[in-house]
Amino acid sequence: MPTLNSCQHPHLRGVYDCVEFNEPWGLPLSERTLAQALRMADYETDICGKWHLGSFQPDYLPTRRGFDHQYGHWLGAIDYYKHTFENQPDWHCEDQPIQEQGYATHLIANEACRLIRAKPADKPLLLYVPFNGVHGPFMSPDQYQAPYVKLTRVRRIYAGMVAAVDEAVGQIVTTLKAQGLADNTLLSFSSDNGGPLPVQVTSNGPLRGGKNTIYEGGVRVCAFATWPGQIPGGQRIQEPLHIVDWYPTLIKLAGGSLKQPLPLDGRDIWPVLTQAAKSPREALFIPGNRPDQAALRMGDWKLLVNPRDLADDGVHERPTDPGVELFNLSTDISEKQNVAAQHPEKVKELQAKIAPWLESAVADDLKKMAPDAHGNDEVK
């Protein structure tokens, strides 16, 4: 659950998968969200889209976690038209159930644009828009599929979903320009994982694996940031960065405080974006789907510990293949050649780097326990 909202890697909280319907846990209340930090800096804070950080008690809902305004769904994988999850209604405004007609991506974009137009003149705005698209179930209106008739049916539907999100982002940008806000807005876009079901549904290009793996196809994602006059245009950044890096970066840019009880895993990446600086990280830690699974990127080298609890397609389970794998991404971006045997000293070096991370991992069964057992939260 490493999202824009959190300051810590999820393995430190025992989180290795998503919050499902009616599960009694969520992002621990001891965590300070980005919305809470920016509200303290006198921002208006709005969320349009997917929350997915806990909803079993009111204190875990977005309007209790720093957001002034909430619109969208609490869980993931909703039906795009019925707005249901496992046949249960999941469409809310201000964390209260509502009923609306329409394709979810369109509704989220419309609300995001409305909020931009309604932005108070005396307050800056944090607008967090986590589209459910292009997450499953795979659903898109026919008109968005029409340009992709040569694709197989499921790939055509998926392409239509991507096109709808692309259009929605364009609508948000157009609204910012119409309101005279574009030149004073930092716009950041990122996927949260690689494509699921590669080949069958998605394509991760030359990258191995997909969603739910720690191979590059699961963790290397498309992203961009733009701010006219602040971030130089036309650059392609090769430095490895992590989604948690946005947390301290945005708080600093907003004039907020980074003082908080919990440590920060994120690093300020503003010099990387604006001055072609090197990554502030000596090594990039990539948590896996269980406490003893992770990867470490250091320079061109990448070490994977117990990587194979899923097949390379990111879907089919297979027996765990214990041990380590080592790849040099500068010459093997597809992670085809495990060179651990040829470079034992490099394996030893990276194992020493990753060991503290693995030792700090919290058992995954903690998330199934009462909230006070994994976050010192008060259950009310």
C-alpha positions in Angstrom: 0.0 0.0 0.0 2.7 2.5 -0.9 0.6 5.4 -2.0 0.9 9.2 -2.4 -0.8 9.5 1.0 1.8 7.6 3.1 5.2 8.5 4.4 6.4 4.9 5.0 7.0 1.7 3.1 4.1 -0.7 3.7 6.2 -3.6 5.0 6.8 -1.5 8.2 3.1 -1.7 8.9 2.6 -5.4 7.9 0.7 -4.5 4.7 1.3 -6.8 1.8 -2.0 -6.6 0.0 -5.1 -4.5 -0.4 -7.9 -3.7 2.2 -10.8 -5.9 1.1 -14.5 -5.4 1.8 -15.3 -5.4 5.5 -11.8 -6.3 6.6 -11.1 -4.8 10.1 -8.0 -2.8 9.3 -6.7 0.1 7.3 -3.9 2.7 7.1 -3.0 3.0 10.8 -4.4 6.1 12.4 -0.9 6.9 13.7 0.1 7.7 10.1 0.0 11.3 9.0 -1.4 11.5 5.5 -0.3 14.0 2.9 -3.8 15.6 3.1 -3.4 16.1 6.9 0.1 17.7 6.3 -1.1 20.1 3.6 -4.3 21.0 5.5 -2.0 22.2 8.3 -0.3 24.3 5.6 -3.7 25.9 4.9 -4.4 24.0 1.7 -7.9 22.8 0.7 -7.6 19.1 0.3 -9.9 17.1 -2.0 -9.9 13.4 -3.2 -11.8 12.2 -6.3 -11.6 8.5 -7.0 -10.4 5.4 -5.1 -9.5 5.5 -1.4 -8.7 1.9 -0.6 -7.0 2.6 2.7 -9.6 1.3 5.1 -13.3 2.0 5.6 -14.5 -0.4 8.4 -14.8 2.5 10.9 -15.5 6.2 10.4 -12.1 7.3 11.6 -10.5 5.5 8.7 -12.4 7.3 6.0 -11.0 10.1 3.8 -12.8 13.0 5.6 -11.3 11.8 8.9 -7.8 11.5 7.3 -7.3 15.1 6.2 -9.5 15.5 3.2 -12.0 18.4 3.1 -13.9 16.8 0.3 -14.4 13.2 -0.8 -16.0 11.8 -3.9 -15.7 8.3 -5.4 -15.3 4.9 -4.0 -13.7 3.4 -0.8 -12.6 0.1 -2.3 -11.0 -1.1 -5.5 -12.2 -3.1 -8.5 -15.7 -1.6 -8.6 -18.1 -2.1 -11.4 -17.6 1.0 -13.6 -21.3 1.4 -14.3 -23.1 0.0 -11.2 -20.5 1.5 -8.8 -20.6 -1.7 -6.7 -17.9 -3.9 -5.2 -18.9 -7.6 -4.8 -22.5 -6.5 -5.4 -22.3 -4.0 -2.5 -22.8 -0.2 -3.3 -19.6 1.7 -3.2 -20.1 5.3 -4.4 -19.8 8.1 -1.9 -19.6 11.9 -1.5 -18.3 13.3 1.8 -18.1 9.6 2.9 -21.9 9.3 2.6 -23.5 6.9 0.1 -24.9 8.4 -3.1 -26.4 7.0 -6.3 -25.3 8.3 -9.7 -25.5 7.1 -13.3 -22.4 7.0 -15.5 -19.0 5.5 -16.3 -16.8 5.9 -13.2 -13.9 7.5 -15.0 -16.2 10.1 -16.5 -17.8 10.9 -13.1 -14.4 11.2 -11.3 -13.1 13.6 -14.0 -16.2 15.7 -13.9 -16.0 16.1 -10.2 -12.3 16.9 -10.3 -13.0 19.7 -12.9 -15.9 21.0 -10.8 -13.6 21.3 -7.8 -11.0 23.2 -9.8 -13.6 25.6 -10.9 -14.9 26.0 -7.3 -11.4 26.4 -5.8 -11.4 29.2 -3.1 -9.4 32.2 -4.4 -7.6 32.5 -1.0 -6.4 28.9 -0.7 -4.1 26.6 -2.6 -5.5 23.2 -3.6 -4.4 19.6 -3.2 -6.5 17.6 -5.6 -5.8 13.9 -5.4 -7.4 12.0 -8.3 -6.8 8.3 -8.1 -8.8 7.0 -11.0 -10.1 3.4 -10.7 -9.2 3.1 -14.4 -7.4 1.1 -15.6 -7.9 -1.3 -12.8 -10.1 -4.4 -13.3 -12.9 -5.3 -13.9 -12.1 -4.5 -17.6 -15.0 -2.2 -18.8 -15.1 0.7 -21.2 -17.7 2.4 -23.4 -17.9 1.2 -26.9 -16.8 4.5 -28.5 -13.5 4.3 -26.7 -12.9 0.8 -28.0 -13.7 1.7 -31.6 -10.1 2.8 -32.6 -8.7 -0.6 -31.4 -10.9 -3.0 -33.4 -7.8 -5.0 -34.5 -7.1 -6.0 -30.9 -8.5 -9.0 -29.2 -11.7 -8.3 -27.2 -10.2 -7.9 -23.7 -7.2 -5.9 -25.0 -9.6 -3.7 -26.9 -11.6 -3.1 -23.8 -8.5 -2.3 -21.8 -7.2 0.1 -24.5 -10.6 1.8 -24.3 -10.1 2.2 -20.5 -6.7 3.8 -21.1 -8.1 6.2 -23.6 -10.9 7.2 -21.2 -8.3 8.0 -18.5 -6.2 9.9 -21.0 -9.2 12.0 -22.0 -10.0 12.6 -18.3 -6.5 13.9 -17.6 -6.8 16.1 -20.6 -10.1 17.5 -19.2 -8.4 18.3 -15.9 -5.5 20.1 -17.7 -8.0 22.0 -19.9 -9.9 23.2 -16.8 -6.8 24.3 -15.1 -5.9 26.4 -18.1 -9.4 27.8 -18.4 -9.3 28.9 -14.7 -5.8 30.5 -15.2 -4.2 28.0 -12.8 -2.1 25.9 -15.1 1.1 28.0 -14.7 0.9 27.8 -10.9 0.1 24.1 -10.7 2.3 21.1 -10.2 0.7 18.2 -12.0 2.0 14.7 -11.2 0.9 11.5 -12.8 1.9 8.0 -12.0 0.7 4.4 -12.3 0.9 2.4 -9.1 2.2 -0.9 -10.6 2.9 -2.6 -13.9 0.2 -4.0 -16.1 -1.6 -7.1 -14.9 -1.9 -10.2 -17.1 0.9 -9.2 -19.5 0.4 -10.5 -23.1 -3.2 -11.6 -22.4 -4.4 -8.1 -21.5 -1.5 -5.6 -21.1 2.0 -5.0 -22.3 5.0 -4.1 -20.1 7.2 -4.0 -23.2 10.6 -5.6 -22.6 10.1 -5.8 -18.8 9.7 -9.1 -17.1 6.6 -9.9 -15.1 3.7 -7.7 -14.2 1.5 -6.6 -11.3 2.2 -8.5 -8.1 5.8 -9.3 -8.9 9.0 -7.5 -7.9 10.4 -7.9 -11.4 10.7 -4.6 -13.4 7.3 -5.3 -15.1 5.6 -5.1 -11.7 7.4 -2.1 -10.2 8.7 0.1 -13.0 5.9 2.4 -14.1 5.1 5.3 -16.3 5.1 8.7 -14.5 5.5 12.4 -15.3 5.5 15.7 -13.6 5.0 19.1 -15.1 5.0 22.7 -13.8 5.6 25.5 -16.3 8.6 27.6 -15.4 9.6 25.3 -12.6 10.3 21.9 -14.1 12.3 22.0 -17.3 10.3 20.5 -20.2 11.4 17.8 -22.5 13.6 15.9 -20.1 13.6 12.2 -19.5 14.7 11.3 -16.0 16.5 8.0 -15.6 17.2 8.2 -11.9 15.3 5.6 -9.8 12.6 7.2 -7.6 9.8 5.9 -5.4 6.2 6.9 -5.0 6.8 7.7 -1.3 9.3 10.4 -2.4 6.4 12.6 -3.3 5.3 12.9 0.3 8.2 15.0 1.7 8.7 16.7 -1.7 5.2 18.1 -1.9 5.1 19.0 1.8 8.3 21.0 1.4 7.0 22.7 -1.7 3.8 23.7 0.0 5.6 25.2 3.0 4.4 22.5 5.3 6.2 20.8 8.2 8.0 17.4 8.0 8.0 17.1 11.8 6.1 14.0 12.8 6.3 11.0 15.1 6.9 8.4 12.4 10.1 8.4 10.3 10.0 9.3 6.7 11.0 6.8 4.0 10.6 9.3 1.2 13.3 11.7 0.0 13.0 15.1 -1.5 13.2 14.6 -5.3 12.8 18.3 -6.3 16.5 18.7 -7.3 16.2 15.6 -9.4 13.2 17.0 -11.3 14.5 20.6 -11.6 18.3 20.5 -11.6 19.1 17.1 -13.2 20.5 16.0 -9.8 21.2 12.4 -8.9 18.7 10.4 -7.0 18.9 11.2 -3.2 18.9 7.4 -2.7 22.0 5.3 -2.6 19.7 2.3 -2.9 16.0 1.8 -3.8 14.1 -0.7 -1.6 11.1 -2.6 -3.2 8.9 -4.5 -0.8 7.2 -7.7 -2.0 4.1 -9.5 -1.2 5.3 -11.1 2.0 7.8 -10.2 4.8 10.7 -12.3 3.3 10.3 -11.0 -0.2 11.9 -7.8 -1.5 14.2 -6.3 -4.1 17.0 -3.8 -3.9 18.1 -1.5 -6.7 21.6 0.0 -6.4 23.1 1.7 -9.4 22.6 -0.7 -12.3 22.4 -3.7 -10.1 19.2 -5.3 -8.7 19.0 -8.0 -6.1 15.8 -10.0 -5.6 15.1 -12.1 -2.5 12.6 -14.9 -2.8 11.0 -13.3 -5.9 9.0 -16.2 -7.4 5.8 -16.7 -5.4 3.9 -15.9 -8.6 4.6 -16.9 -12.2 6.1 -14.2 -14.4 2.6 -13.2 -15.7 1.8 -11.9 -12.2 -1.2 -14.1 -11.9 -0.7 -17.8 -11.6 0.7 -19.2 -8.3 3.7 -21.5 -8.4 6.0 -22.9 -5.7 8.3 -20.5 -4.0 11.8 -20.6 -5.5 14.0 -19.7 -2.5 17.2 -17.8 -2.7 18.3 -14.7 -4.6 18.5 -13.4 -8.1 20.9 -10.7 -9.4 20.5 -8.7 -12.6 22.4 -5.9 -14.2 19.7 -3.7 -15.6 22.0 -1.7 -17.8 22.6 -4.7 -20.0 19.6 -6.9 -19.1 16.5 -4.7 -18.6 14.3 -7.8 -19.2 15.9 -9.6 -16.2 16.6 -12.8 -18.3 20.1 -13.6 -17.0 20.4 -14.3 -13.3 24.1 -13.5 -12.7 24.2 -14.2 -9.0 26.6 -17.1 -9.4 29.0 -15.0 -11.5 29.1 -12.1 -9.0 29.1 -13.5 -5.5 30.7 -10.4 -4.0 28.0 -8.1 -5.5 25.4 -10.4 -4.1 27.0 -10.3 -0.7 27.2 -6.4 -0.8 23.6 -6.0 -1.7 22.4 -8.6 0.8 24.1 -6.6 3.5 22.2 -3.5 2.2 18.8 -5.2 2.1 19.1 -7.1 5.4 18.0 -4.2 7.7 14.9 -3.7 5.5 14.0 -7.4 5.7 14.6 -7.5 9.4 12.3 -4.5 9.9 9.4 -6.1 8.0 6.3 -6.7 10.1 4.5 -10.0 10.0 1.6 -9.9 7.5 -0.9 -11.5 9.9 -0.9 -8.2 12.0 -3.2 -6.6 9.5 -5.9 -9.2 10.4 -5.7 -8.3 14.1 -7.4 -5.4 15.9 -6.1 -2.0 14.8 -4.4 -1.3 18.1 -2.2 -4.3 17.5 -0.6 -2.9 14.4 -0.7 0.8 14.7 -1.5 1.9 18.3 -4.9 2.9 17.0 -7.8 3.4 19.3 -10.8 1.3 18.3 -13.9 3.3 19.0 
